[in-house]
Amino acid sequence: MIYLDLTIFSIQKMGGISVVWSEYLKRLNREGADLDYILLYPDNDNRIASETDLSNYNIHRVKPRTVVSKYLPFFLLGNKKDVLHTSYYQWYPFFRGTKIVTLHDFMHEKFAPFKSRILHNILKFISLRSADVILCISEATKNDLKEIYPGIFSKKDVRVIENSANDIFYPDIDYSEHNNDFLWVAGRSGYKNFKYALNILHYLKKINKNYKLSVVGPVLTDDEIEYAKSLGVLSQIQTFSNVSMEKLRAMYSNALGLLYLSKYEGFGLPILEAQKCLCPVIALKNPASLEVGKDTLLYINDESEEEIMDIINKIENDKLREKVVTEGLKNTKRYNWDGSVTKLVDVYSEYSNK
């Protein structure tokens, strides 16, 4: 029996990890027809979960994880040949079978404020230490694990199963020419580097290039509004909340380029989503971006607004832009969800047959 703990659906309303598990669940029954699954499914208001067809699964309803209960141990015995795969860093101290955890990143360890970091890190450490198999979403995350928890790394079966982009991402049917908007599709907290995007707008405005920035996510915070005002670019920013996949595809397809300026990522799904929609990606050189995008991204150094002009010259020139988007689309072919889920099923089969 394969138990899938879908805790993430009650922790996130949307988000990258929810997308990953939705893609898994679309394919697991097809790829692993000889395996039996039980979904430990919490009540939730997760939009991605609500759009995922689970009718072919055996669903066991569980209480939603709260800000308190997600840190507590959960009780499931199972049998020796059973496999338990947790969607988040959950702790099942009494489970008798094989425990698998997917490791997405080390954002909390590297960037989170101390108070929010300490509890999360304790839970993650316990979850990783108690797991038999750790699945990393990139080589970059695997290298982080080796660096941060070398003792755990050396004692576990550590494998890489990459993410991919949803098949819904492709050039929009209305795609003809890009508009005058840059696009932001990511969180905006410190390490995500949103202020750098505003600095770029400010620099371009000084040289009479008044580009706009479409932001997918919640409305701007008071601090973001004040910072944008101080730079004189607030009127150039528009936020879009609760964006559907179809709307996001259209936004990628018609954007001048995606600003993906994060200082750290575990993988970087927006890179592949944008490239599948023929949208150039402007990014910082961090290990995950270099791994996922290789030389198909337009790299810019952190806090160097002037370099943006070289990039703009490339993406405004039809021939140069065509080369960028063609290479980007070719890059996306290295990743696909079917292949990733096949690897996942192989892990389940290997351990359920031991």
N, C-alpha and C positions, 0 to 999 in steps of 0.2 A: 504494500500500500504506500502511495506517495501522498503525504500530507503537505498542503500548501497553506502556510499561514499568511493571510492577506491583510495583516495589520496595517499596512501602508495606506489602505483605502480609508481607514478611519482617522489617520494622522494627517493626510493631505486631502484638500479639496480638488486640487489638480497638482501637477508637478511631474518632473522627469521620471521619478521612480514608479509612479502610478502608470505612466505611459509604458515603461518597460514591462511591468506585470500584465498590463492589458495585451501587449503584443505576445507575451508568453502564452496567455490563456487562449488567445485566438488560434493557437497552433498546437498546443500540447496534446489535445485529444487526437488530432490528426497525425502528428508525428509519432506519438507514443501509444498507438492503438492497443498494445498488449499490456499497458500499465493502467492500474486503477488509481484514480485520484479522489481525494477528499479535500474540499476547499474549506478551510476554517475562515468563515466569511463574516466580518463584523458589520453591524448596521452602520451606514455612512451616508454622507451627502456628497460623495465624490463624483464629479461629473464624468470623469473617464470611466469609472466603474459602472455607472449607470448606462453607458453606451456600449458596454462589453457584453456579448451574448454568452451567458454561462449555463444555458439550458441543458447542455449535455454533460454537466458535471454533477457529482454528488456533493451537495452543499450542506455543511454543518454550521448553523448560525452560532456566532459567539458574541459576547458583549463587545461593544466598541472600545478601543483603547483610549484612555483619557491621558491628560498631562501627568497624572499620578500613576495610573495602572500600567502604562507602557514601560515603566521602570521596574515593575515587579516580576518575579518568576511566574511562569505559566506551567500548568500541570497537564501533561499528556504522557502516558506510558508507552504506548505502541509496542511493537514486537521487534525482535532483533533484525529482521529483514525489512522493516519499514524504513522509509526515508522521510525526513521532515525538512522542508525548505522554507525558511522564514524570509518574508519580503522586507523586513526591517530587522534591527538588531535586538531580537527577542531572545529570551533566556528560558530554555526548557531543561532544567537540571535533571529531571527524572526520565527523560525519553530514552528508550533502550535501543533504538535503531540508529541510523546514520543522520547526523545533523549537518545541514548545509546552510550557509549564510552567504548572501551576495554583498560584496564590499564595493560601494560606489565611489567613495572619496574620503579624504581626510580634512574636509573643510573645517569641521569644528576644532580639530586639533591645531590647525594652522591659523585660523582667523576668528573663531567665535569669541565673544566676550567671556571672561573667566566664569561668571555665574552660570551661564547657559552651557559652557563647555564642560564643566566638571561632572555633572550628572550624565550627560550624553556620553562622555568619554569612558566613564565607569561602565555604563551599560554596553557600549560597543566592545570594550576590552573583554568583559565577561562573555559576551556573545561570540566573539572571535576565538577566545581561548577554549570555550566549550564545544566549538564546532569541530566536525571531522573534516569537512571540505569547505574551503573558502573560494568563492567564485569572484574574480575581479573583472570589472567591466573594461579594463584597458591594461596594457603593459605599464602605463604610467602609474595606475593605482597599485598594481602589483609591486612596482619598485618602491612606492611609498610605504606599503606594508612591510617590505623587507627592511626599510630604513627605520621606521617608527617602532615596529614590533618584531625585531629580528628573532626573538625567542619563539614567538607564535609562528612566524613564517617557516622556521626550520622544522617544526613539528607537524605541520598540516599538509594536506593535499591541496595545493594552491594551483588554480587553473584560471585561464582567461577566457571569458565568453563575452565578446564585444556586443555593444548595442548597435542599433541601426536606425534608419528613419522610416516612418510610416509610409506605406504605399500611396497614401492619399496625397503625398507631396510630389507634384510634377508641375511643369509650367502651366499656369492658369489659362483657360481657353480665351480669356480676354487679353492675354499678354501680347503686347506689340512693342511698346517702347516703355522704358523705365520712367517713373515720375521723378520729382525733385526731392524725394524723401529718403533719408536714411532710416533704417529700421533697427529697433532694439527689442530683442526677445530673450529675456533672462531676468533673474532677480536683479536687485539694484543695491544690495547691501555692500559694505565697504570693499571687499575683495573683488566684487563684480565690476567695480571701477566705473560706475555710471557718471561720476563727476568728470571723468576724462572725456566722455562723449559730449558733455556740455561745454567743456573747454574747447573741443574741436569746433563746435558750432560757433563759439565766440571768436575763435581765430579766423574762421572762414568769413564771418560777418565783417570783421575788420578789413578784409580784402574784397568786400562787396559781393560775397557769394552767400546769399541768405538761404541756405538749405534748411529743410524742416527735418524733424525727428519724430517718427511715429513710435510710440512706446507701447508694447503689448504687456499689460500687467495692471496692477492697481493704480489708482490716481496718485499723483505726486505727493510726497510727504511735505510737511511745512518746511523742513530743512531744505528739501530739493527745490521747492518753489523759491525760497529766499536766495539760494545759490544761483538759480537760473535768472532771477531778477537782477542780482548783482552783476551778472555777465551780460544782461540785456537780451537774453535769448528765450525768455519764457513764452513769448507769443509764437515761437517757432516749434513748440512742443505740443503734441497731442497724445493723450493716453487712450488705450482701447482695452477695456476689461471684458472678461468672459468671452474671449474670442473663440469662435468655432474653428475646427481644423480647416474647413473650407475657406473661411475668411482669412485665416493665417496663410494658407496657400496663395491666395490672391495678393496678400500684402508682400510676401516674399517675391512673388513673380513680378511685381511692379515697382519694387524698391530700387533706388539707386545702388544700395548696398547694405549689408547687415553689419552693424557695429558690434563686434563680439570681443570686448576689451577686458574680459575677466583675467585676473592675475593667476587664477588657479581653477582647474576643472578636473573632474574624474574622467570625463569622456568628452562631451560637447555635442549633444544631439542637434542643436540649432545649426551647427556647421553643415551637417549632412542635409537637413531639411532645406536650408537655403540653397545649397548647391543643386539639389534635385529640382528646384524651381528656377534655376538659371540666375540666381542672385549672387553677386560677388560677396565674399566674406572678408572683412577687415578685422584682423585679430592681433593680439599680442603673442609673442613666442613663449608659450608655456608647454610643459611636456605633453599634455593631452592634446592641445591644438596641433602641435607638431606631429604627433602620432596620427591623429584623425585626418588632418588636412594636408599633411606633408608639404610639398611645395606649391600646392594649388590655392593657398590663401594669400591674401595681400597683407603681409606682416608690417606692423608699425611698432616702433619702440614706445615704451610707456612714457607718458607726459612729453611727447614730442609732437606738438600740433602741426609744426611746419611740414613734417613728412607726409601729412595728409594730402598735400597738393600733388605729389607724385602719383599717389593712388587715384585721386580724382581725375587726373589726366588720363589714366589708364581706363577707368570705368566710364568716362564720358566719350572716349574715342571708340567708335563702333568696331573697328578691327581689333583693337587691343582688348576691348570688353569681350568680344566674341571668343578670343583665345582664353581669357580668364574663365568664362562660364563653361566653355567646352571642356577644359581641363578639370574644372570642378565637378561637372556631371560625370566625367570618367572616374574621378576619385570615388564617388559614391558607390560605384559598382563593387568596391572591395568589401562592402558590408551589406548583409541582408538578414532579415529576421528569421527566415526559414533555416538558414545555415546555423544561426545562433541557437535556435530552439532544438535543432538536431543534436548539437553538442550538449545541450542541457539534458535531453532525453538519454543520451549515451551515458551521462553521469548517473542519472537516476537508475538506469538499467544495470549499470556496473555494480552499484552498491546494493540494490535490492536483490541481486542474485548472489551476493557473497554469503 
